Amino acid sequence: MSKKNIELEYSWKYSEVWPYNGMVNDLYRGVQAEQNYLVALGLFAYSEALGRMILGTIGRRGGGAKAFRAFTEKYVGYKFVNWDEVFDLYRNGFVHEFYIKKIGSGVYNDDGLAKCGLVISGSVLHVLINSYFKHFAVGLERAIDAGVLQKQTL
């Protein structure tokens, strides 16, 4: 792994399934190009969008934290005590202000081996791009396998 960029350790099995193939492929290209903040923005926006698809709330106002949690907790496997705070600090920070809303927080390339790509250490928050991306892609496969996301091929 040069420059801490990851290689997918498996062939993503839904490479022909739209729109998910675009999500994974675009994020993967961003990871390879070390576009950390853009990848973080995409991961948070896509996680919420997938949660909305799972809950059937696409197009409705409000409920973003619930949608983000619906995908991220059940399919990505991340567990947090205060999901509303995680959603506000990470997702709202990136989508509306393009940064994590805590001083000293950051976005980093990592070796892709962390158990969680969103790290809360005291009052500092970190996004570990390679790990979060890998967990996102696996979570997306799990959601498709579970039948909660429709398969549409091009």
C-alpha positions as CSV (number, residue, x, y, z in Angstrom):
1,M,0.0,0.0,0.0
2,S,1.7,3.2,-1.1
3,K,0.8,6.4,0.6
4,K,-1.5,4.4,2.9
5,N,-4.0,3.9,0.1
6,I,-6.0,0.8,0.3
7,E,-6.8,-1.8,-2.3
8,L,-10.1,-3.5,-2.1
9,E,-9.3,-6.9,-0.6
10,Y,-12.2,-8.4,-2.5
11,S,-14.0,-7.9,-5.7
12,W,-17.1,-5.8,-4.9
13,K,-19.8,-8.2,-5.8
14,Y,-22.4,-5.6,-6.8
15,S,-20.3,-3.8,-9.4
16,E,-23.2,-3.9,-11.9
17,V,-25.9,-2.7,-9.5
18,W,-26.9,0.9,-9.8
19,P,-26.7,3.3,-8.0
20,Y,-24.5,1.6,-5.5
21,N,-21.7,0.8,-7.9
22,G,-21.3,4.5,-8.5
23,M,-21.1,5.2,-4.8
24,V,-18.4,2.7,-4.2
25,N,-16.4,3.4,-7.3
26,D,-16.4,7.2,-6.8
27,L,-15.4,6.8,-3.2
28,Y,-12.7,4.3,-4.1
29,R,-11.3,6.7,-6.7
30,G,-11.3,9.5,-4.0
31,V,-9.5,7.3,-1.5
32,Q,-6.8,6.4,-4.1
33,A,-6.4,10.1,-4.9
34,E,-6.2,11.0,-1.2
35,Q,-9.2,13.3,-1.4
36,N,-9.9,12.8,2.3
37,Y,-12.4,15.5,2.9
38,L,-14.4,14.8,-0.3
39,V,-14.4,11.1,0.6
40,A,-15.6,11.9,4.1
41,L,-18.3,14.1,2.7
42,G,-19.4,11.3,0.3
43,L,-19.4,8.6,3.0
44,F,-21.6,10.7,5.3
45,A,-24.0,11.8,2.6
46,Y,-24.3,8.3,1.1
47,S,-24.7,6.7,4.5
48,E,-27.7,9.0,5.2
49,A,-29.1,8.5,1.7
50,L,-28.9,4.7,2.1
51,G,-30.6,4.9,5.5
52,R,-33.4,6.9,3.9
53,M,-33.7,4.2,1.2
54,I,-33.9,1.6,3.8
55,L,-36.5,3.5,5.9
56,G,-38.5,4.7,2.8
57,T,-38.0,8.3,3.7
58,I,-36.3,9.7,0.5
59,G,-37.6,13.1,-0.2
60,R,-38.9,13.8,3.3
61,R,-37.6,16.6,5.4
62,G,-36.0,15.8,8.8
63,G,-35.0,12.4,10.1
64,G,-31.5,12.6,8.8
65,A,-29.9,11.3,12.0
66,K,-32.3,8.4,12.2
67,A,-31.6,7.5,8.5
68,F,-27.8,7.8,9.1
69,R,-28.1,5.5,12.1
70,A,-30.4,3.0,10.2
71,F,-27.6,2.2,7.7
72,T,-24.5,2.9,9.8
73,E,-25.4,1.0,12.9
74,K,-27.1,-2.1,11.4
75,Y,-25.1,-2.6,8.3
76,V,-21.8,-0.9,8.8
77,G,-21.7,-2.1,12.4
78,Y,-20.8,1.1,14.2
79,K,-22.2,1.6,17.7
80,F,-22.4,4.9,19.5
81,V,-24.3,6.1,22.6
82,N,-25.4,9.4,21.3
83,W,-26.2,9.1,17.6
84,D,-27.7,12.6,17.3
85,E,-24.4,14.1,18.5
86,V,-22.3,11.9,16.1
87,F,-24.6,12.9,13.2
88,D,-24.4,16.6,14.0
89,L,-20.7,16.7,14.6
90,Y,-19.6,14.5,11.7
91,R,-22.3,14.5,9.0
92,N,-23.7,18.0,9.5
93,G,-20.2,19.3,10.0
94,F,-19.0,18.0,6.7
95,V,-22.2,18.6,4.6
96,H,-22.9,22.1,5.9
97,E,-19.5,23.4,7.1
98,F,-16.9,21.0,5.5
99,Y,-15.2,20.1,8.7
100,I,-15.9,18.1,11.9
101,K,-17.4,20.5,14.4
102,K,-14.9,19.9,17.2
103,I,-11.5,21.6,17.6
104,G,-8.6,19.3,17.1
105,S,-10.6,16.8,15.0
106,G,-9.4,15.6,11.7
107,V,-9.6,13.3,8.7
108,Y,-6.8,10.9,8.1
109,N,-5.6,8.1,5.8
110,D,-5.1,4.9,7.9
111,D,-4.1,1.4,7.2
112,G,-7.7,0.3,6.7
113,L,-7.5,-2.1,9.7
114,A,-9.4,0.0,12.3
115,K,-12.5,-1.6,13.8
116,C,-14.3,1.7,13.4
117,G,-13.6,4.5,11.0
118,L,-15.2,7.1,13.2
119,V,-13.1,7.6,16.4
120,I,-14.2,9.6,19.4
121,S,-11.2,10.1,21.7
122,G,-12.1,12.4,24.6
123,S,-13.4,15.6,23.0
124,V,-11.6,14.9,19.7
125,L,-13.2,13.2,16.7
126,H,-11.4,11.5,13.8
127,V,-12.4,10.0,10.5
128,L,-10.2,7.2,9.4
129,I,-10.9,7.2,5.7
130,N,-9.7,3.9,4.5
131,S,-11.3,2.0,7.4
132,Y,-14.6,3.8,7.1
133,F,-14.7,3.3,3.3
134,K,-14.1,-0.5,3.7
135,H,-16.7,-0.8,6.3
136,F,-19.2,1.3,4.2
137,A,-18.6,-1.0,1.2
138,V,-19.1,-4.2,3.3
139,G,-22.2,-2.6,4.9
140,L,-23.7,-1.8,1.6
141,E,-23.2,-5.4,0.5
142,R,-24.9,-6.6,3.7
143,A,-27.9,-4.3,3.1
144,I,-28.3,-5.5,-0.5
145,D,-27.9,-9.1,0.6
146,A,-30.6,-8.5,3.3
147,G,-33.0,-7.3,0.6
148,V,-33.5,-3.9,2.2
149,L,-32.0,-2.1,-0.9
150,Q,-33.3,-2.8,-4.4
151,K,-31.0,-4.3,-7.0
152,Q,-31.2,-2.4,-10.3
153,T,-28.8,-3.3,-13.0
154,L,-27.7,-1.1,-15.9
